[in-house]
Amino acid sequence: MDSAWLEDFLALVDGGHFSRAAEQRGITQPAFSRRVRALEDWVGSPLFDRDSQPVSLTPAGIRFRPVAEETLRRLYQGREAAREAGRAAAETLRFAATQALSLTFFPHWLRTLEARESLSATIHLTAAHMAACEQAMLRGEAQFLLCHHHPAAASFLMSDQFRGLPVGDDRLLPVSAPAPGGTGPLFSLSETADAPVPLLSFGAESGIGRILTATRALEGSLDGSAARLTPSFTSHLASVLVAMARDGRGLAWAPMSLVADDLARGTLVRAAPPDRDIAIEIRLYRARARQSPPAERLWAAVAGSGG
């Protein structure tokens, strides 16, 4: 059994479509399908119901999924441990963080933590979209993940394999460039249903996109009328969507931590009243398995400080 088969399995679970998962894995769809079939032959039972779109797990697949996740995580952690044993004594703390938080939250949070604790380790930060950050954690390539969290939005990290601590608060709000000659928004969630509103939307890989979908933020109404949101641009980078909103290209949902300066300068304005804001946490995640001594000291410092 090839460990790549387990990565294929989880990519298909995450993507839901053979073509999308094959593209993510960097191979052709026929080759990807053969590898999934080889894994099913090895297991001895079909793992996916191919008649549904997106494909869904069979009962056997549901039972096999946590085994695949745990096996891959331990395999990559074991590889990393073996590599570390052969390295010099220099210690590294490996963080993954979603792109928005790597820009707005991580630097100040780390500086505050370093002011309280003596962190002698080298810091390595990987900034990526949520799906890539989750994969880094599952593979043991990162010791910690910093991301936005909402209880309604599912994540690989919401399992007994990982632990999470709140380290900050944020909120999501819809923003737009200001209308010409006024302080109101160029695009608003209170537009009538006759006027399509261009939506600058998050891609499927985005954690913020998952939160917006799970909280049905794009489907609500204001004063009995809902804007007819029409996706006009998609990216998994919140900073790109904010730049497009600033340029007057549409309405975007964004974390307050990213747009506070724009709101203060007036380059962006709220596209709905504050009661439409979505309260979210900033969380730090780690695997439950014991980490390196520097990682355990950092976790103890964060837990002891209440975030």
C-alpha angles and dihedrals in degrees: 000000000000119000087222087069089063090051089050090050093052092043090056091046089053098041100037093208130078093222094051093045092047090052091050090051092047098238136105119273094244091052091046092050091050091053092049089049090049090054091050090050089051092049091044097228139071110266099189135050100224094186092073124075114244092030114250134205121263118225087266090052092050090054092045098048099077089045091054092047094048094044093052093044092051092043093054092041089052091050091049091048090052091049092048090051089059096046129087118272093269109125125216132196108209117207131182117197135175112256098252094050093045087062103037110025113019100066095052093039092052092046090051091048092048090051090059100036136037104243106183095173128101112252119228117186127189114192116199144130118292097261092054091046090052091051090050089054094046090051094047091242091126128040095202137028124202113198146139115270137199121172092229094059115081121226137176086240094063092086138093089265093073140044126212136197128191110239101170149351132248138160137217120230136170115250137184140177111269118264115256112274095006146068096239123099123275087221125027139184088228093066115126119258090253093066114069113217116212109235122209097209138193121244123243091261092062123102091208089052090055091051093050091049094046093049091045088232091155094054103051128109136228121215091341096308127089128202114245099235114205116189107235102163135017133198136150089222114091091198090058093050090049091051090051091049090050088054091055096251097131148299120309135186111225140166115264089232088066101041104034093101092048091051091049092051094043094238086121130026134192115275093201138019118280091257087074091061117115114223112223137174130231107226137190115213132193137171115264091231114097114274133204117296094257091050092049090050091051092049091049090050092051093045092047093051094049091244 
